Amino acid sequence: MTTNANAPLHDPSEYVARHLQQFAHPASAAGQHPGFFVYPLGLAVVAALFAALVVLAMLTDRRALFRIDRSITFGQRLALWWSCAWRQWLASAFVFAVCFMAFHFLVRSGGSFRSLESDLMTHGPVWNVPGWAFLVSFAPLLVSVLIYVLLILPLAGYMVKSGLVAHALPRPARFGLTQATLMGLTTYAWSIPGSLLIAYVGWRLPYHAQGLIHAVWLVAWGMYIVLPRQVRRIARLAGY
């Protein structure tokens, strides 16, 4: 059974399937897929970002990459990390649910997107402008991602602050939207590159050990790389 490529879509799964199929078409006469280049390029960008963050941390934190600005045992560090982590995950789940509903709404009422896409496809010169095809085809997804980013950064910042303050860390006199966004930005700027690198290395591990080792590495990354950055951020906001 075939589906008309210009027919309106009302199911988000059908929307994603159709546009992923269009995106996977050969990008050149040689028949090479864009995805063939995306993974190595993405890995190089993540590695470069990670290296830049490490250099920045070494300069600003006086090479104390793993240290927290007070004496703390392994158990206390683990409890402090968990206090922030479960709050972050709760916030992420909530924002993901909101963005999924927004995406579902945009797809179901996306007649304007489909109409614009059809108009651009009919006018070759406009459709051939670099980036137009991607922007129009993935408009509902891009809008949902934008909503996610705008919501998750401050919300994650508030959650991390709550987790740190719950363990008697300095409480800033003022912790508004700007401070929460900075805390969320610090958290994700360090979490995402490390998570992607760990995922890349994890694919090379034996299958039966992948899950456990991947989880241990992620926890260690959060405890010894991300957590010190969060603690220093809250200390700076508190004026310490």
N, C-alpha and C positions, 0 to 999 in steps of 0.2 A: 504494500500500500504506500503510495507516494503522497507527499504533502506539498501543496503549492508554496513556493518560497516567499511569495508576497502576501500570503494569507495572514490575517491577524492572529496573534497567539494570546491565549488567556491562561496558560499553565506555565509557571516559572520554569519547571523542568524542561518543557518543550522549548522555551525561549533559550535557555542555556545550551541545550543540545544543538539547536539550529545554528547559533552564532559561534559555538566552538567548532562545529563542522565547517562553517565558512572561514573561520580564522585559520583552520588547519589546511586549507587549500594551498597548493604550491605557490610560493611567492615569486618564482622566476621561471623562465623557460627551462631551466635545468631541473625543475621539479623538486627543489629543496624546500623543506618546510621551515617556517620561521622558528618553530620550537627547537630546531636543530641547533640554532645559535643562541637561543634565549638562556639555556641552562649554564653553559660555560661563561657567558657574559655576566649573567646574574651572580654566579659564584665569585667571579673576579671583583664585581662591584661590592659584594658583601665583605670579601676578604680585605679590600682596600678601606672600606668604612671601618671595619674592626681594627685594622692597623692604625688608622687615624685616631680612633677613640682611645686605643692603648697609649699612644704617644701623648695625647692630650691629658690622660689620667696621670701618666708618669710626670708630666710637667706641673700639673696643678696640685697633685697629691703628694709630691716629693717622693715618687717611686713607691709609695705605700699602696700598692694596688689591692691588696687583700685585707688590709688592716682596718678595723673599726676603731674610732677614736675613744675607746675605753676598754678596759680589761673585760674579756668575755670568753667563756668556755665554749667548747663545741656544742654542748647541749643548749646553752643559751642562744648561740648563733642560729642553731636549727629552729628553736622555738620562735625567735624573732623573724626568721625567714618565713616560717609557716604562717605566722600572724599576718604578714603582708600578703603572702601568696594566695591564701584562701579568699581573702577579701577581693584581690585582683580578679581571681577566677570567677567569683560571684558577679562582679561588675561586668566582666567580659561576656558572661552568659546572658545577662540582662540586655546589654547593648546589642549583642548578636541577635537576640530575639526581636528587638525593636527594628533593627536593620533588615531582618528577614521579612518582617511584616511590611516594611516600606518597599522592599524589592517586589514582594508579591503584589502589592497595590499598584506599583508602577507598571508591572508587566500586564496585569489584568486590565488596567485602564490606559494601556500604552498605545492607543490608536494614533495619537499624534506622533509618537516616535516612529511607528511603522509607516505612517504617511510621509513623514520627512525622509525616511530612508528610501522609500519608493521614488520620491521626487528626485533625490540625489542620484539614485541609480539610473533614472531616465536621463539625467543631464550629466553626460560623461565627463566634461571638463571639471565640474564641481566635485563629482565623486572621486576623480583621480587626484584631487588635492591631498597631499600626504596628511594622514591623521584623521580626515573626515570620516572615512569608512569605520574606523575603530571607534571614534567618539560617538557616532550616531548609533551604530549597532549595539554598543555596550553601554548606552546612556543610562538605563535603569541600574545596571550593576555599578557603574561609576558613581552615580548619585548615592547609592546605598553605601559604598565604601567611604565616600566623603562624609556621610552622616556618621558612620562608625568612627572615623578618625576624630571628628569634632566632638563626639560624645565621650569616647573612651579615654582620651588624654586627661581631661580634668577629673573625670569620675575615678579613673585609676589613681590619680594623684591624691584625691581625698581618701581612697581606701588605704593606700600605702601610709599616708600620714596617720590614719586611725590605728593601723597596725603598729607603727613605730611608737606612737604616744602611749599605746596600751602597755608597752614594756618600759615605761618611765623614761623615754628619750625626750629631749627638749621639745616643748610645745611652742610653736611660733605664736607671737602675740596676734598676728594677723595672717590668716591663710585663706585668701580669696581665690577667685577663679584663675588669676594669672599665676599665683604660686602653685595651685593644684595642677595647672597645665604644665608648668615647668617640671614638677615632680613626675607627672606622667610621661613627659618627653624624656626625662632622664631614665626612667624605668624602661621604656620601650626602645630607646636608642641603644641601650646595652643589652637588653634581652633578645631582640630580634636577630642581630648579627650572630650572636653566640648560638641561638637555637638553630639557625640555618646551617651554621658550620657543624654543629653536633649532629644534625640530621644527615648531612652529607657524609660525615665519617661513619655514622651509624649504619648506612646502607652497605658498608664494606664488612660489617661484623657478621659472625655466624648467625643464621636466622633464629636459632633457639635462644640466643643471648641478646638479641637486638633490643627487645622491649625493656628488660631490666637494666642493661648498661646505659641505654639512652636515657632512662628515667634518672639513674644515679648521676650521670653527667649533667643533666639539666638542673637537678637539685644543687649539685656542687657549684655549677655556674651561678645560680641564683644566690647561693650563700656567700661565695667568695669573690664574685665579680660585681653582680648587680647590687646586692645589699649594702656594701660599703659606699657605693655611689649614692644610694638612697639616704643612708644615715648622714653622709656629709651634706647632702642637699637640705635635709631638715635642720641640721645644725646651722648651716649658713642662714636659712630663713629665720631661725630663732636668734640669730645674732651672736652665735658662739664662734 
